[in-house]
Structure formats: structure tokens, C-alpha cells
């Protein structure tokens, strides 16, 4: 008999006291987790290694066992040599990252093509096809583009409302590491980065601790004070050279500001930690969120598509860092319009708790899919 135990309330209380937020599954050994990641990194075959029913829709994003994934067909319909040269040509197969019409149609019909399932974000993927003039079968790799319908559904970087060259620029310049980082709060696990991050000096822990203490455990970028939550304050190397510990190369940054630094897509901040940081920023009056520029700067990046939509259609700006009492506990809200008691959240677990307190609550993906209704409720 499978016994399910929910420690979310206990975990939430521990986080508020400054404990680290570590996800652990009692039924998953390290070997099992590594096997899943290894399989996804190499590419699993839909219909053989896993079934379509095992692929979930998480905030409109495709996921498998808590991991963000992509689906694509290696076999190309057009000249394979042209696809190898430029995997973003119109005729090339696309990488699917969201629950777009192609995936929906596949689910409805119960039929799927020869899809590969992967979370490899290197950008280069195995492709096969026939040579145009000889008909020879060629296997190679190509830098495939992301499905444009997927980008529209997510409104990634405002894609849905852009026109012409600006729209094409998002498609052509998209980096998968950046896309996965944008939505990392929606997932429990993250793909292994292949690039090396560099090595710290042996005395780095001592140097970092001393520097953060000198800064009174305050983020030098947003100003949030984290003496009660020291684990959420990092020491950043400004020039990215991790052996250069000179004072003018160090900067204390909260976890949220740190992950938003250039070339930091290898870093991930847990959703609960981002909520806590915004709650503290609010309590300490570090933002007022009077305009969308500031909201976009401090909100979870997974909400960017929705916020850009709200900005375009001139909706009232939401508030960040709001939490609502639910019995002896508090429930944090990702985006809140308090006067309307309207909330947008990333995790489904937040929904029912807030609804019991009289709030109208939707997932960010639901708001994007039903934006007209959202406007009516907020205006």
C-alpha cells in the first residue's frame, strides 16, 4: 500500500525560520533520480521508454517526473543537409516545450509520431534524413528552433504580441538555457549543466561569510536585509573570476538578485525562497511596484509572459510579497490585486488555501489562456 504524507505546512514553517528548502522524495533513491536525468539527457523515445500519459502539463509547460522537458522528431521531412546547416529554417522540425496544438492533437487522437523526449539544453540535437540528390540516409546534429505556437502560448519575452522582425528575433535568438531558467520555479528538478562553473579558493567559505557579515547581511542590489535568513544571501564575483577575492570584486546579493546576473543560468532559486525574499522586501519597503518595470524586475521570471501581457493592455499593476493568514500559517501570493482579492500563483497547492480565504485564484498559465476574463476581474 502506498502511503502519501504531506509535509508542506511543516516545510513552510521551517523555511520561515531560515531552514534550507530541500526537496526529498522518500521513494526515490539517488540512483533512480540520476537514471531519469541520464535518460532525458540522452533522449527517451515516446511510446517505448515512456508513454504520452506520463507527460504532464505544468503551467502549460511539458514535464516528466518533475522535470521540464522538450519533444521533437529527429527524422526531418526536408533536405537533411539544409537542416544541419540551419535547424531553424521553416522546413525543419521544431522543439516543443509547451502544451501547444500539436501536443493537444496528439493527446486527443492517442497517436504520436517518433518523438524524442529530452531535457538537454545544449541546443544541438540528433537529426536524421535523406540526402536530396543521392537519397542516402544521413545522421548528424542540428540546432533546432522552438515551436512558435509554444512561444505564443507562453508569451515568452512577449512573443504573442510582437510583430515582424521583433517576433522573429525572439525565435532566432532564443537560448534554451535561458528559457529553462525562466520557468525553473515551476519544477522540482533541473537539467544538469554541461558547462564548467569554475573553482573557488579553499578559503572561500570563510571569505564569503566574513564579507556578508561586513555588509550586515544586506543585498547590495535590492537592499533587502537577510540576517534571519543568511542562506538567502550570497557573495558574488563581479568579474566572474572565482579566484579573485579582492574586496572590489565582491558583492553581496540575495539569491533572487544573484540568479539574475549575466551568465548565471546555472543557478536556480526555489519558488518558496523567491516568495520569501519578496515578502521581506515588502516588509522592509524595498519596492512599491507602482509600475510594471519594477514588478518585472522583482517578480518570479516564470510570470514574465503574463506580466508583459498585463503591461501591454494597461492593467493595474499587481503587488508582490503579499501573504494571507490561513489558520496558524501564511500563504504567499506570487501576484496580487488586493482590492479585487484576485491572485495569480505558480503552484497548485496555493490555490485552495487562498480560496478558503475568499480570494479568486488562478495559475499564471490559466490567466494567459483566458486573458480576457482576467481583465474583467481586475479592472
KEKE-3310 file (N, C-alpha, C; in steps of 0.2 Angstrom, whole numbers, plus 5000, padded with zeros to 4 digits):
npx = (5004:5003:5008:5005:5012:5010:5021:5020:5015:5023:5036:5035:5034:5047:5055:5052:5058:5071:5077:5085:5078:5075:5071:5065:5062:5054:5053:5062:5077:5094:5101:5090:5085:5096:5096:5084:5087:5099:5093:5084:5093:5100:5090:5074:5063:5047:5033:5040:5051:5044:5027:5014:5004:5012:5017:5016:5006:5012:5009:5006:5018:5028:5031:5040:5040:5043:5052:5056:5054:5057:5049:5053:5055:5067:5068:5069:5059:5062:5077:5090:5103:5102:5095:5104:5114:5106:5096:5084:5077:5062:5057:5062:5060:5052:5056:5046:5040:5029:5011:5005:4995:4999:5003:4992:4983:4989:4987:4973:4970:4977:4988:5005:5019:5036:5043:5056:5061:5067:5078:5089:5099:5108:5106:5109:5104:5101:5098:5090:5089:5086:5097:5096:5099:5106:5099:5104:5105:5107:5114:5116:5119:5109:5105:5090:5075:5063:5046:5035:5021:5022:5029:5021:5010:5016:5019:5032:5045:5036:5032:5019:5013:5021:5027:5032:5049:5053:5047:5052:5065:5065:5063:5074:5085:5083:5089:5090:5094:5092:5078:5074:5078:5070:5058:5061:5056:5044:5047:5053:5065:5081:5089:5105:5119:5131:5142:5157:5158:5168:5181:5182:5192:5201:5198:5186:5173:5175:5179:5168:5158:5163:5163:5149:5144:5151:5143:5132:5123:5115:5107:5116:5111:5096:5093:5087:5087:5094:5097:5091:5089:5101:5106:5100:5107:5120:5138:5144:5155:5160:5167:5167:5177:5182:5192:5197:5197:5197:5191:5185:5180:5169:5152:5138:5123:5106:5098:5089:5092:5105:5104:5099:5110:5121:5125:5122:5114:5115:5112:5099:5084:5073:5055:5048:5058:5060:5047:5048:5059:5053:5042:5050:5056:5045:5040:5051:5050:5056:5052:5039:5032:5025:5025:5026:5039:5046:5039:5041:5055:5056:5047:5044:5053:5045:5033:5034:5029:5015:5015:5020:5010:4999:5005:5005:4991:4988:4984:4980:4994:5001:5003:5017:5024:5014:5006:4994:4985:4981:4973:4985:4995:5004:5000:5009:5008:5010:5007:4997:4981:4975:4963:4954:4954:4961:4971:4987:4995:5009:5011:5000:4996:4994:4982:4969:4970:4970:4958:4949:4950:4943:4948:4950:4958:4970:4981:4996:4997:4983:4978:4984:4979:4966:4964:4956:4945:4952:4955:4943:4940:4949:4950)
npy = (4994:5011:5025:5041:5056:5072:5085:5099:5110:5110:5111:5124:5131:5129:5135:5148:5150:5150:5139:5128:5125:5110:5098:5082:5065:5051:5039:5039:5035:5041:5035:5031:5044:5049:5041:5044:5057:5055:5047:5057:5066:5060:5057:5050:5038:5042:5032:5020:5021:5029:5034:5044:5048:5049:5061:5077:5092:5107:5122:5125:5121:5107:5092:5080:5068:5079:5087:5099:5097:5093:5090:5082:5078:5068:5063:5071:5081:5088:5093:5085:5090:5104:5107:5103:5113:5124:5124:5131:5134:5135:5123:5114:5102:5106:5110:5106:5114:5117:5115:5114:5116:5105:5095:5094:5089:5077:5071:5070:5062:5050:5046:5046:5053:5048:5054:5061:5063:5075:5084:5090:5104:5109:5114:5108:5094:5077:5073:5065:5060:5060:5062:5075:5073:5061:5052:5046:5040:5051:5055:5066:5081:5095:5113:5115:5125:5132:5128:5139:5141:5136:5146:5157:5153:5153:5166:5170:5181:5191:5187:5183:5195:5203:5209:5206:5208:5209:5199:5188:5189:5185:5171:5167:5171:5164:5156:5140:5137:5149:5149:5138:5142:5153:5147:5139:5139:5132:5119:5104:5098:5101:5102:5095:5105:5106:5114:5121:5128:5134:5135:5138:5147:5138:5144:5150:5149:5155:5168:5172:5172:5181:5193:5195:5197:5209:5217:5218:5208:5212:5214:5221:5225:5225:5229:5222:5215:5202:5195:5186:5176:5170:5161:5164:5175:5178:5178:5187:5186:5199:5200:5188:5179:5167:5165:5177:5186:5199:5214:5224:5216:5209:5206:5207:5198:5195:5179:5180:5191:5187:5176:5183:5189:5192:5178:5168:5157:5144:5144:5142:5147:5142:5141:5144:5151:5163:5169:5171:5180:5191:5194:5199:5210:5218:5220:5227:5238:5239:5240:5248:5244:5252:5253:5243:5240:5239:5229:5218:5217:5212:5201:5184:5175:5166:5172:5182:5182:5183:5195:5204:5204:5209:5222:5227:5228:5238:5235:5237:5238:5223:5218:5213:5201:5199:5190:5179:5175:5159:5150:5145:5147:5155:5160:5163:5174:5175:5185:5199:5207:5216:5224:5219:5206:5196:5184:5178:5163:5151:5138:5124:5120:5132:5137:5132:5135:5149:5151:5147:5158:5168:5173:5175:5164:5160:5150:5155:5151:5148:5161:5167:5159:5163:5177:5188:5186:5187:5201:5207:5204:5211:5224)
npz = (5000:4996:5004:5007:5012:5017:5020:5018:5025:5037:5031:5026:5037:5043:5033:5034:5046:5042:5038:5026:5010:5005:4993:4995:4991:4998:4991:4981:4976:4975:4964:4956:4953:4946:4935:4928:4924:4917:4907:4901:4897:4887:4878:4877:4870:4865:4868:4869:4879:4888:4891:4883:4892:4903:4902:4908:4910:4916:4921:4908:4902:4896:4905:4915:4927:4937:4930:4918:4901:4883:4867:4852:4834:4827:4814:4799:4787:4776:4765:4773:4774:4773:4785:4794:4792:4796:4808:4810:4799:4790:4786:4795:4808:4824:4841:4855:4869:4876:4880:4866:4851:4843:4852:4860:4850:4848:4860:4860:4849:4853:4847:4842:4834:4830:4842:4852:4869:4879:4890:4888:4886:4877:4865:4853:4843:4839:4822:4808:4791:4773:4760:4747:4733:4732:4740:4751:4768:4781:4797:4809:4819:4824:4826:4832:4831:4843:4844:4837:4841:4854:4860:4858:4866:4879:4879:4879:4882:4878:4866:4859:4857:4849:4833:4816:4813:4826:4832:4826:4830:4843:4842:4834:4842:4854:4868:4875:4888:4895:4893:4900:4913:4915:4918:4929:4943:4942:4943:4950:4949:4940:4924:4921:4920:4907:4906:4913:4929:4936:4949:4966:4979:4992:5004:5003:5008:5021:5018:5011:5021:5030:5022:5019:5032:5035:5027:5033:5031:5020:5004:4991:4980:4979:4992:5002:5019:5027:5039:5046:5038:5032:5023:5011:5006:4996:4990:4977:4963:4954:4942:4937:4939:4949:4958:4961:4975:4979:4988:4980:4970:4975:4979:4989:4987:4987:4985:4974:4967:4963:4955:4944:4938:4924:4914:4923:4922:4927:4940:4952:4960:4972:4972:4984:4991:4983:4985:4999:4999:4992:5001:5012:5006:5004:5017:5022:5015:5002:4989:4978:4968:4958:4945:4930:4926:4938:4944:4935:4937:4950:4951:4950:4937:4930:4928:4919:4905:4907:4914:4905:4896:4904:4905:4892:4890:4899:4912:4930:4940:4948:4966:4975:4986:4996:5009:5015:5029:5035:5045:5057:5049:5035:5018:5004:4990:4973:4963:4967:4967:4978:4981:4973:4978:4970:4964:4957:4955:4956:4960:4962:4974:4982:4978:4983:4997:4997:4991:5001:5009:5003:4991:4974:4963:4952:4941:4933:4920:4917:4917:4906:4896:4897:4896:4893:4902:4914:4913:4915:4928:4935:4932)
capx = (5000:5007:5006:5007:5012:5011:5025:5021:5015:5029:5041:5034:5036:5054:5058:5051:5063:5078:5080:5086:5072:5077:5066:5067:5056:5056:5053:5066:5084:5099:5102:5084:5085:5101:5094:5079:5091:5103:5089:5082:5099:5102:5084:5070:5058:5040:5030:5044:5054:5039:5020:5011:5001:5016:5020:5011:5006:5014:5008:5007:5025:5029:5035:5040:5043:5045:5057:5054:5056:5055:5048:5055:5055:5073:5068:5067:5055:5066:5084:5093:5109:5100:5093:5110:5117:5102:5090:5078:5073:5055:5055:5065:5056:5053:5056:5040:5041:5023:5006:5003:4990:5002:5003:4985:4980:4992:4983:4966:4970:4980:4993:5011:5025:5043:5046:5061:5059:5074:5079:5096:5098:5114:5104:5111:5100:5102:5093:5091:5085:5089:5101:5091:5101:5108:5094:5107:5102:5112:5113:5120:5116:5106:5102:5083:5071:5057:5039:5032:5015:5023:5031:5015:5006:5019:5021:5039:5048:5031:5031:5012:5010:5026:5026:5038:5056:5054:5044:5057:5071:5064:5063:5081:5090:5082:5093:5086:5096:5088:5071:5073:5080:5065:5052:5063:5052:5038:5049:5057:5072:5083:5094:5112:5123:5137:5147:5160:5156:5174:5183:5183:5198:5200:5196:5181:5168:5177:5179:5161:5154:5165:5160:5142:5144:5153:5138:5126:5118:5111:5109:5119:5107:5089:5093:5084:5091:5093:5101:5087:5089:5108:5107:5097:5112:5126:5143:5145:5161:5158:5171:5166:5183:5180:5198:5198:5193:5198:5185:5181:5177:5164:5146:5133:5117:5101:5098:5085:5096:5111:5102:5098:5116:5123:5128:5120:5108:5117:5109:5091:5081:5067:5050:5047:5063:5058:5041:5050:5063:5048:5039:5054:5057:5039:5040:5056:5049:5062:5049:5032:5028:5020:5025:5027:5046:5048:5036:5045:5062:5056:5043:5047:5053:5040:5027:5036:5024:5009:5016:5021:5003:4996:5008:5003:4984:4987:4980:4983:5000:5000:5008:5022:5026:5008:5004:4987:4984:4977:4974:4991:5001:5003:5000:5011:5005:5015:5005:4991:4977:4971:4957:4949:4955:4962:4978:4990:5000:5013:5010:4993:4995:4992:4975:4963:4971:4969:4951:4946:4951:4939:4952:4949:4965:4971:4988:4998:4995:4976:4977:4987:4974:4959:4966:4950:4941:4956:4955:4936:4940:4954:4948)
capy = (5000:5017:5030:5048:5061:5079:5089:5106:5115:5109:5114:5131:5134:5128:5140:5155:5151:5151:5132:5127:5121:5104:5093:5075:5060:5045:5033:5040:5034:5045:5031:5032:5051:5050:5037:5048:5063:5052:5046:5063:5070:5056:5056:5045:5038:5042:5026:5015:5022:5032:5035:5050:5049:5051:5068:5082:5099:5111:5129:5125:5118:5100:5090:5072:5067:5085:5090:5102:5093:5095:5084:5084:5072:5068:5062:5078:5080:5091:5091:5085:5094:5111:5107:5103:5120:5129:5120:5135:5135:5134:5116:5109:5100:5110:5108:5108:5115:5119:5111:5118:5112:5099:5091:5093:5085:5070:5068:5069:5056:5045:5044:5050:5051:5046:5059:5060:5067:5077:5090:5093:5111:5111:5117:5104:5088:5072:5073:5060:5062:5058:5067:5077:5071:5054:5048:5042:5042:5055:5056:5072:5086:5102:5117:5116:5130:5130:5129:5146:5140:5136:5153:5161:5151:5155:5173:5170:5188:5195:5184:5183:5202:5206:5209:5206:5207:5209:5192:5183:5190:5181:5164:5166:5172:5160:5151:5135:5138:5155:5148:5133:5146:5157:5143:5135:5139:5128:5112:5101:5096:5104:5098:5095:5109:5103:5119:5121:5134:5136:5133:5143:5145:5134:5148:5154:5149:5160:5175:5174:5173:5187:5198:5196:5200:5216:5221:5217:5203:5215:5213:5227:5227:5227:5232:5218:5213:5195:5192:5180:5171:5171:5156:5168:5180:5175:5183:5186:5188:5204:5199:5181:5175:5165:5165:5184:5188:5206:5217:5227:5211:5205:5210:5203:5198:5190:5173:5182:5196:5184:5172:5187:5192:5189:5171:5164:5152:5138:5145:5141:5149:5138:5146:5147:5156:5169:5172:5174:5186:5197:5196:5203:5216:5222:5222:5232:5244:5240:5242:5250:5241:5256:5252:5237:5239:5237:5222:5213:5216:5208:5195:5177:5176:5162:5176:5187:5182:5186:5202:5208:5204:5214:5229:5229:5230:5243:5233:5239:5234:5219:5219:5207:5200:5198:5184:5179:5171:5153:5147:5147:5148:5160:5158:5168:5175:5177:5192:5200:5213:5215:5227:5214:5199:5192:5182:5173:5159:5147:5131:5122:5119:5138:5139:5130:5138:5156:5152:5147:5165:5172:5175:5172:5162:5156:5149:5160:5148:5149:5168:5168:5156:5166:5184:5192:5185:5190:5208:5209:5203:5215:5231)
capz = (5000:4995:5009:5005:5018:5015:5025:5015:5031:5041:5027:5025:5044:5043:5028:5038:5052:5040:5036:5019:5007:5000:4991:4996:4990:5001:4987:4976:4978:4971:4958:4952:4950:4941:4929:4925:4921:4912:4901:4897:4894:4880:4874:4878:4864:4866:4866:4871:4886:4892:4887:4882:4898:4908:4901:4912:4908:4922:4919:4901:4900:4896:4911:4916:4934:4940:4926:4912:4895:4876:4862:4845:4830:4824:4807:4795:4781:4771:4764:4779:4774:4774:4792:4798:4791:4799:4811:4811:4793:4790:4784:4800:4814:4830:4848:4858:4876:4879:4878:4860:4847:4841:4858:4861:4845:4849:4866:4858:4845:4856:4842:4842:4830:4833:4846:4857:4875:4882:4894:4885:4884:4874:4859:4847:4844:4834:4817:4803:4785:4767:4756:4742:4727:4732:4744:4756:4774:4785:4804:4812:4824:4821:4831:4831:4834:4847:4841:4838:4844:4861:4862:4859:4872:4885:4878:4880:4880:4874:4859:4857:4855:4845:4826:4811:4815:4833:4834:4823:4834:4849:4839:4831:4847:4860:4871:4879:4895:4897:4893:4906:4919:4916:4921:4934:4949:4941:4943:4956:4947:4934:4920:4923:4915:4905:4906:4920:4933:4939:4956:4972:4983:4998:5010:5000:5013:5026:5015:5009:5027:5033:5018:5020:5039:5034:5023:5038:5028:5016:4997:4989:4974:4981:4999:5007:5024:5027:5044:5049:5033:5029:5017:5005:5004:4993:4989:4970:4960:4949:4936:4936:4941:4956:4962:4963:4981:4981:4990:4975:4965:4979:4980:4992:4983:4989:4980:4968:4963:4961:4949:4938:4935:4917:4913:4929:4921:4930:4946:4952:4966:4973:4972:4991:4993:4979:4988:5005:4998:4991:5007:5016:5003:5005:5024:5023:5010:4997:4982:4979:4962:4956:4938:4928:4926:4944:4945:4931:4940:4956:4951:4948:4930:4926:4927:4914:4900:4909:4916:4899:4893:4908:4904:4886:4890:4904:4918:4936:4942:4954:4971:4977:4993:5000:5011:5018:5035:5034:5052:5060:5044:5030:5011:5000:4984:4968:4960:4970:4966:4985:4981:4970:4981:4965:4965:4952:4959:4951:4962:4963:4981:4984:4976:4988:5003:4996:4990:5008:5012:4999:4986:4967:4962:4946:4939:4928:4913:4916:4916:4899:4891:4897:4897:4893:4908:4919:4913:4918:4935:4938:4930)
cpx = (5004:5004:5009:5006:5014:5015:5025:5020:5021:5035:5041:5036:5043:5058:5058:5056:5070:5081:5080:5080:5075:5072:5068:5061:5058:5056:5058:5074:5088:5100:5096:5083:5090:5099:5089:5083:5095:5099:5087:5087:5101:5096:5080:5065:5051:5036:5034:5047:5049:5033:5018:5008:5005:5019:5014:5012:5007:5014:5009:5013:5024:5033:5035:5044:5046:5051:5054:5057:5054:5054:5050:5055:5062:5073:5065:5063:5058:5073:5088:5100:5107:5098:5099:5114:5113:5096:5084:5075:5066:5053:5058:5059:5057:5054:5050:5041:5035:5017:5002:4998:4993:5002:4996:4981:4983:4988:4976:4965:4973:4985:4999:5016:5031:5046:5051:5059:5066:5073:5086:5095:5104:5112:5105:5108:5101:5096:5095:5087:5089:5092:5096:5093:5103:5103:5098:5105:5108:5110:5118:5117:5114:5104:5095:5080:5065:5051:5037:5025:5016:5025:5025:5010:5009:5020:5028:5042:5043:5030:5024:5010:5015:5024:5032:5044:5057:5052:5049:5063:5071:5065:5071:5086:5089:5087:5090:5088:5093:5081:5069:5074:5074:5059:5055:5059:5046:5040:5053:5064:5074:5088:5101:5116:5129:5143:5150:5159:5162:5175:5184:5189:5196:5197:5190:5175:5169:5176:5172:5157:5156:5163:5153:5140:5146:5147:5131:5121:5113:5112:5111:5115:5100:5088:5090:5089:5089:5096:5097:5087:5096:5109:5104:5102:5118:5132:5145:5152:5159:5161:5170:5172:5183:5187:5200:5194:5194:5191:5181:5178:5171:5158:5141:5126:5112:5100:5094:5089:5102:5109:5101:5104:5117:5127:5128:5115:5109:5114:5101:5089:5074:5061:5048:5052:5062:5052:5044:5054:5058:5044:5043:5055:5051:5038:5045:5055:5054:5059:5042:5028:5023:5020:5027:5035:5049:5045:5040:5052:5062:5052:5047:5047:5048:5034:5028:5031:5018:5009:5016:5014:4999:4998:5005:4995:4983:4983:4983:4989:4998:5004:5011:5023:5020:5007:4998:4987:4979:4978:4981:4997:4999:5004:5003:5008:5010:5013:4998:4988:4973:4964:4952:4950:4957:4970:4980:4995:5004:5012:5002:4991:4993:4985:4970:4964:4969:4961:4947:4946:4947:4942:4950:4956:4965:4979:4989:4996:4988:4975:4979:4982:4967:4960:4961:4946:4945:4955:4948:4936:4945:4952:4943)
cpy = (5006:5022:5036:5053:5067:5083:5097:5111:5116:5113:5121:5134:5134:5134:5147:5156:5151:5144:5132:5123:5116:5099:5086:5070:5054:5039:5034:5040:5039:5041:5032:5039:5052:5046:5041:5054:5061:5051:5051:5066:5066:5056:5050:5044:5037:5035:5019:5016:5025:5033:5042:5052:5051:5058:5073:5089:5103:5118:5129:5122:5110:5098:5082:5071:5073:5088:5093:5098:5096:5089:5087:5077:5072:5068:5069:5076:5083:5089:5091:5089:5102:5112:5107:5109:5125:5126:5124:5137:5133:5127:5111:5108:5105:5107:5110:5108:5116:5114:5114:5113:5106:5094:5089:5088:5078:5067:5066:5062:5049:5042:5049:5048:5049:5051:5057:5065:5068:5083:5093:5100:5114:5115:5113:5097:5083:5072:5068:5062:5059:5064:5069:5073:5063:5049:5044:5045:5045:5056:5061:5075:5092:5106:5119:5122:5128:5132:5136:5146:5140:5142:5157:5159:5153:5163:5174:5177:5192:5193:5185:5190:5206:5205:5208:5204:5206:5202:5187:5183:5185:5173:5163:5166:5168:5156:5147:5136:5143:5153:5143:5137:5150:5154:5138:5134:5134:5120:5110:5100:5100:5100:5100:5100:5106:5108:5119:5128:5137:5134:5139:5142:5142:5138:5152:5155:5155:5167:5177:5176:5180:5193:5200:5199:5207:5220:5220:5213:5207:5215:5220:5229:5230:5230:5228:5215:5206:5191:5186:5174:5171:5166:5159:5173:5177:5181:5182:5189:5193:5202:5192:5176:5173:5164:5172:5187:5195:5209:5220:5223:5207:5210:5205:5204:5193:5185:5176:5186:5192:5180:5176:5191:5189:5182:5167:5159:5145:5138:5144:5143:5145:5143:5149:5152:5163:5173:5175:5180:5192:5199:5200:5210:5221:5224:5227:5238:5245:5240:5244:5247:5245:5256:5245:5235:5236:5230:5217:5212:5212:5202:5189:5177:5171:5166:5181:5187:5185:5193:5207:5209:5210:5221:5231:5232:5235:5241:5236:5235:5230:5221:5212:5207:5199:5191:5184:5173:5165:5149:5149:5148:5154:5157:5164:5168:5178:5184:5193:5207:5213:5218:5223:5207:5194:5190:5177:5169:5154:5139:5130:5122:5126:5140:5138:5134:5145:5156:5151:5154:5170:5175:5172:5171:5158:5155:5154:5158:5149:5156:5170:5165:5159:5173:5189:5192:5188:5198:5210:5208:5208:5223:5234)
cpz = (5000:5000:5007:5011:5015:5021:5023:5021:5035:5038:5027:5032:5045:5039:5031:5043:5049:5037:5028:5016:5002:4999:4992:4995:4993:4997:4981:4978:4973:4964:4953:4949:4945:4934:4925:4921:4916:4906:4897:4894:4887:4876:4875:4872:4867:4864:4867:4878:4890:4888:4887:4889:4904:4908:4904:4909:4915:4920:4912:4898:4901:4902:4912:4923:4937:4936:4920:4906:4888:4872:4855:4841:4826:4816:4803:4789:4775:4770:4771:4779:4775:4782:4796:4798:4796:4801:4812:4805:4794:4790:4790:4805:4820:4837:4852:4866:4880:4877:4872:4856:4845:4846:4860:4856:4846:4855:4864:4854:4848:4851:4842:4837:4834:4837:4851:4863:4878:4886:4893:4883:4880:4867:4852:4848:4838:4829:4812:4797:4779:4763:4750:4735:4726:4735:4749:4763:4778:4792:4806:4818:4821:4827:4830:4834:4838:4843:4842:4841:4852:4863:4863:4865:4879:4885:4880:4878:4876:4867:4856:4854:4851:4837:4822:4814:4822:4836:4832:4827:4840:4847:4838:4837:4853:4862:4876:4886:4898:4898:4899:4913:4920:4920:4927:4941:4948:4942:4949:4955:4941:4930:4922:4918:4914:4906:4913:4923:4936:4946:4960:4975:4989:5004:5008:5005:5019:5024:5013:5015:5030:5029:5019:5027:5039:5031:5027:5035:5024:5009:4995:4982:4976:4988:5004:5012:5026:5033:5047:5044:5029:5023:5011:5003:5002:4992:4981:4968:4954:4942:4933:4937:4948:4961:4964:4969:4983:4983:4984:4969:4969:4979:4984:4989:4986:4983:4973:4964:4960:4955:4943:4935:4928:4918:4920:4928:4924:4937:4946:4959:4967:4974:4979:4993:4989:4983:4995:5004:4996:4997:5011:5013:5004:5013:5026:5018:5005:4990:4983:4973:4959:4948:4936:4927:4932:4946:4941:4934:4946:4956:4949:4940:4926:4925:4922:4908:4901:4911:4910:4895:4897:4906:4897:4886:4896:4910:4924:4938:4948:4960:4973:4984:4998:5002:5015:5024:5034:5040:5055:5055:5039:5023:5007:4993:4979:4965:4964:4968:4972:4984:4978:4973:4975:4965:4959:4956:4954:4953:4964:4970:4985:4983:4981:4994:5003:4995:4996:5011:5008:4993:4979:4965:4956:4945:4934:4921:4912:4914:4908:4894:4891:4899:4897:4899:4914:4919:4916:4925:4939:4937:4935)
residu = (UNK:UNK:UNK:UNK:UNK:UNK:UNK:UNK:UNK:UNK:UNK:UNK:UNK:UNK:UNK:UNK:UNK:UNK:UNK:UNK:UNK:UNK:UNK:UNK:UNK:UNK:UNK:UNK:UNK:UNK:UNK:UNK:UNK:UNK:UNK:UNK:UNK:UNK:UNK:UNK:UNK:UNK:UNK:UNK:UNK:UNK:UNK:UNK:UNK:UNK:UNK:UNK:UNK:UNK:UNK:UNK:UNK:UNK:UNK:UNK:UNK:UNK:UNK:UNK:UNK:UNK:UNK:UNK:UNK:UNK:UNK:UNK:UNK:UNK:UNK:UNK:UNK:UNK:UNK:UNK:UNK:UNK:UNK:UNK:UNK:UNK:UNK:UNK:UNK:UNK:UNK:UNK:UNK:UNK:UNK:UNK:UNK:UNK:UNK:UNK:UNK:UNK:UNK:UNK:UNK:UNK:UNK:UNK:UNK:UNK:UNK:UNK:UNK:UNK:UNK:UNK:UNK:UNK:UNK:UNK:UNK:UNK:UNK:UNK:UNK:UNK:UNK:UNK:UNK:UNK:UNK:UNK:UNK:UNK:UNK:UNK:UNK:UNK:UNK:UNK:UNK:UNK:UNK:UNK:UNK:UNK:UNK:UNK:UNK:UNK:UNK:UNK:UNK:UNK:UNK:UNK:UNK:UNK:UNK:UNK:UNK:UNK:UNK:UNK:UNK:UNK:UNK:UNK:UNK:UNK:UNK:UNK:UNK:UNK:UNK:UNK:UNK:UNK:UNK:UNK:UNK:UNK:UNK:UNK:UNK:UNK:UNK:UNK:UNK:UNK:UNK:UNK:UNK:UNK:UNK:UNK:UNK:UNK:UNK:UNK:UNK:UNK:UNK:UNK:UNK:UNK:UNK:UNK:UNK:UNK:UNK:UNK:UNK:UNK:UNK:UNK:UNK:UNK:UNK:UNK:UNK:UNK:UNK:UNK:UNK:UNK:UNK:UNK:UNK:UNK:UNK:UNK:UNK:UNK:UNK:UNK:UNK:UNK:UNK:UNK:UNK:UNK:UNK:UNK:UNK:UNK:UNK:UNK:UNK:UNK:UNK:UNK:UNK:UNK:UNK:UNK:UNK:UNK:UNK:UNK:UNK:UNK:UNK:UNK:UNK:UNK:UNK:UNK:UNK:UNK:UNK:UNK:UNK:UNK:UNK:UNK:UNK:UNK:UNK:UNK:UNK:UNK:UNK:UNK:UNK:UNK:UNK:UNK:UNK:UNK:UNK:UNK:UNK:UNK:UNK:UNK:UNK:UNK:UNK:UNK:UNK:UNK:UNK:UNK:UNK:UNK:UNK:UNK:UNK:UNK:UNK:UNK:UNK:UNK:UNK:UNK:UNK:UNK:UNK:UNK:UNK:UNK:UNK:UNK:UNK:UNK:UNK:UNK:UNK:UNK:UNK:UNK:UNK:UNK:UNK:UNK:UNK:UNK:UNK:UNK:UNK:UNK:UNK:UNK:UNK:UNK:UNK:UNK:UNK:UNK:UNK:UNK:UNK:UNK:UNK:UNK:UNK:UNK:UNK:UNK:UNK:UNK:UNK:UNK:UNK:UNK:UNK:UNK:UNK:UNK:UNK:UNK:UNK:UNK:UNK:UNK:UNK:UNK:UNK)
# end
